[in-house]
Amino acid sequence: MAEFLQFLFSGLTVGAVYAMVALGFTLIYNASDVVNFAQGEFVMIGGMVTVFAAAAGLPLPLAAVLAVLIAVAVGLLLHALAIEPARGASAVTLIIITIGASIFLRGVAQVLFDRQAHGLPAFSGDAPIRFMGAAVLPQSLWVLGGAVATFLLLYLFLDRTLLGKAVLATAANRLAARLVGINTRTVMALAFGASAAIGAVAGILITPITLTSYDAGTLLALKGFAAAMLGGMGSPFGAVLGGLLLGLFESFSAGYVSSTYKDAVAFVTILLVLFAMPSGLLGRRAVERV
């Protein structure tokens, strides 16, 4: 039982990170139909900027705020300099642009920072919490709490604010949204900035557990995309569900089968989703009206 709980807690912690990355994918996809494969680099920026800002003498909370602000600025620049000029291009072209942006950001990070792995001190100490024989790190609770808070804030923003409703309207029909006076360009820029902030928060929360480096975002982007596909691309709740399920799949497969195949779980998940249920668990099936 203790072993099962240990794998469960580990899976939920990792899954919460995947869920936050998947939320970033979902937010941008809803607003612009773009699958942003640079989403993992926002996670890397959050972790790396926080590490180096804290090392330079800034208090950790201020370093984290600075990291989020820089990530938001990078997200806005990505939209303004790469996505907006290619407006109207095919989906494949936009995906290639985001992949190119990801490679560029990794190169810049390598030059500005270094190639080493870095960590942060745990926010609430390193003493594990014992529960029925399993050990839970306090930082894991920060990660889970951050994922829940991010989802709730995103839900309230989309459901209760006028700007959030503009995002939903843009997602439903961009042309109709423009016709009723919504500035869809601003909405898309907002989506990129918000998704960058979500990614940066994920990077800050996970760095005390897994460390971070200039290339840490690549695998996280692929796994976040797998989580979004599993839950249903475009569904915020599906992104959270997909992230948690993917984290649990990884944890239990590593624990009961072999850790060698842990990273393969995300790629197998993508293939199974594409073959068996392309719309994901909670995604909407496309309907063509004639």
N, C-alpha and C positions, 0 to 999 in steps of 0.2 A: 504493500500500500504506500509506504514512504517513497519507494522508487517511482511509482505511478504519479504521485503528487509532485515529486521533483520535476519530472518531465512535463507535467501539466503547467506548473508555474513558469518553467523555462520557455515553453511554447507560447504561453500567453504574453510573456514579456517581449519576445522576439516578434510575435504576431502583432503586438500593439505598434511596433515600429513600422512593420509592413503596412499596417492599416493607415498610419499617418502618411506614408509615401503614396499609398493608393488614393487617399483623399485628395492629395495634390493632383494626381493624374485625373481624378474624376472632376475636380473643380474646373480645370483648364479644358477638359474634353466637353463638359457641359456648355461652357461659354463660347468655345471656338471650334469644336470638333477636331482639335489638335491633340495628338498623343505625344506628350512632351517627354522624350527620353533624357532630357537634361534634369529631370526632377531629382534624381539621386545626387546631382552635384549641389543642389541646395542643402541637402543633408550634410554633405561634406563641408560646405562653406560654414554652416552653423557650428559644426564641431571645431573646425580648424581655426576660425576667427576667434572663437571663445577661448581656445587653448592659448593662442599667441597673445590675445589681448590681456588675459589673466596673467600670463608670464611677464608682460610688460608693466604690470603693477595695478591694472584696473581691478576693482572688486568683482568677484564672479558674477553677481547679478547685473552689473553694468556691462561687463564683457558679453554676457548673453544677450542683453538688449542691443548692443552694438552689432553683434553677429546677425541678429534677426533683421536689423535695419539694412545692413550691407546685403544680405540675401534678397531682401525686397527690392533694393536698388538694382541688383543683378537681374532679377526677374523682370522688372520693368524695362531694363535695357534690352533683354532678350526679346521681349515683345516688340519694342520700338524699332530695333535695328535688324532683327532677323525675321520675325513672324509677320509684322504689319506690312513690310515691303513686299512680301510674297503672298499677300492676301489674294485669294482666288486661285492659287496654285493647287495642284492635286494633293490628296492626302499623303501619297508616297513622298512627294517633294517636301512637304512640311515635316514629315518624320525624319527624312534625311537631314533637313536643316537642324532639327533638335539634336540629332546624333552628332552632327558637326559641332554644335554649340557645346555639347557635353565634352567632346574631345578638347575643344579650345579651353574650356574652363579648367579641365584637369591640367593642361599645360601651364596655364597661368598660375594655378595653385602650386604646381611643382616649382615654379620660378620664385613666387612670392614667399612660400613657406619652405618646405624641404620634402625629402622622400621618406622620412621616418614616421613611425606610428607614435601617436601622442594620446595621452589620457587626461582626464580631469578627476579631481577628488570627488568622491560620492557626496551628494548633497546632504545626506543625513547619517553619515558614518558608514563603516564597513561591517559592523557587527550583524550577522545574519539573524533573521527572525525565525524561530523554530515553530513548525506547525505539523503535528502528527508525524514527526520524524523527518520531514522535509525542511530544507533551509531556503529561506527567501531573502534576497538582498533588499535592503530598504530602497535602493535605487530602482529596483524593479517596480516598486509601488509608485515611484515618481513617473516612470514610463507609462504604466497603466493609467494612472491618473491624468497624465498629459494627453493620452489618446482619447480618453473619455471627455475631458474638457474641450479638446479640439473639435470632436464630433458635435458636442452640444452647442458650442459657439457657432459652428458652421450651420447647424440646423436652425438655430434661432435667427441667424443672419439671413438665411435663405427664406425662412418662413414668416418672419416677423418684421422685416425692414423693407422699405421701398426699394432700396438699392439691391437687396437680395432678390426681390421679385423681378427686378429688371434683369438680373442674371438668369433667372428661370425663364423669363420671356425670351431672352436672346437664345437660350438653349432650345426652346421649343420651336421658334421660327424667327430667324434673324431679320428677314425682310419685314415681317409684320412688326417686329419690335422697332425697327427704324421708322416705319410708317406712323407709329403712335408716339414718336418723339424720343425714343431711347437712343442714347449715344452708344452704339454697340462697340465702338472702338475703345471708349472709356471702360466699358464693362469687361472687355477682353483684357485690357491692361490691369484692371483690378483683379481679375482671376489669376493672372500670372504673378502679381505681387503677393496675393494671399496664399497661393500655392507655395511660393518661395518661403514665406513666413512659416507655413506649416512644416515644410521640409527642414528649415533651420531649427525649429523647436525640437523636431525629432532627433536631429544630429546632436543638439546640446544634451538632451536627456539620455541618449544611448552611449555617448562617449565615455562616461565613467565606467561602463560595463565592458564595452567591446573595443575601445580605443578608436582612433580615427586617423586617416592619412589622406594624401592628395587624391588617391584613387579609390577611396572607400565607397563612393557613390555609385559606381558602375553596377556592382552586384545588387545593391539595394534598389536601384531603379528597375532592374529586371524582375526582382522579386515583388516589388511594389506593383509593377505592371501585371504580374501573374495574379496577385491578390485582387486587383481591380477587375481583371478578366473573370476570375472565379466568382466574385460577388456580383458582377454585372457592371460593365463599364457605363458610367453615368449615374450610378446609384450611390449616394453617400453612405447609406446604411449597408449596402452591398460591399462597399470598399472596406468598412470596418469588419464585417462578417468574413469577407474573403481573406483579409490580413490575419485575423485570429485563427481561422482554419488552416491557412498555410503555415503559420508558426507552429501550430499543434502537429500538423503532418510532419514537419521537419523534425520537431523535437522527439516525437515517438518513433519515427523511422530511424533517427540517429541512435536513440536509446535501445530499441528492441531489434533493429536490423544491423546497421553499421553507420558510423559517422562519415564513412567514405562517400556515401551517396546522399548526404544531407543537402548539398547545394543542387543536386539533380532534381529534387522534389519540385522546385518551382518550374523547371522546364517541362517535366512530365505533366504538371498541373495545366500549363498552358496548352499542351497538345491535347490532353483529355477534354478540356473545356472547348477547344476549337472543334474537336470531332463530335463530342456528345451534346454540348449545349452552348452554342456560340454566343447566346445572349447572357450567359452566366446564371447564377442562382436567382438573382433578383432583378436582372436587366429586363428591359422591355423589348419584345420582339418588334422588328420593324414592320410597319404596315403601309402598304402602298395603295392609295385611293385612286380609283379610276372612274 
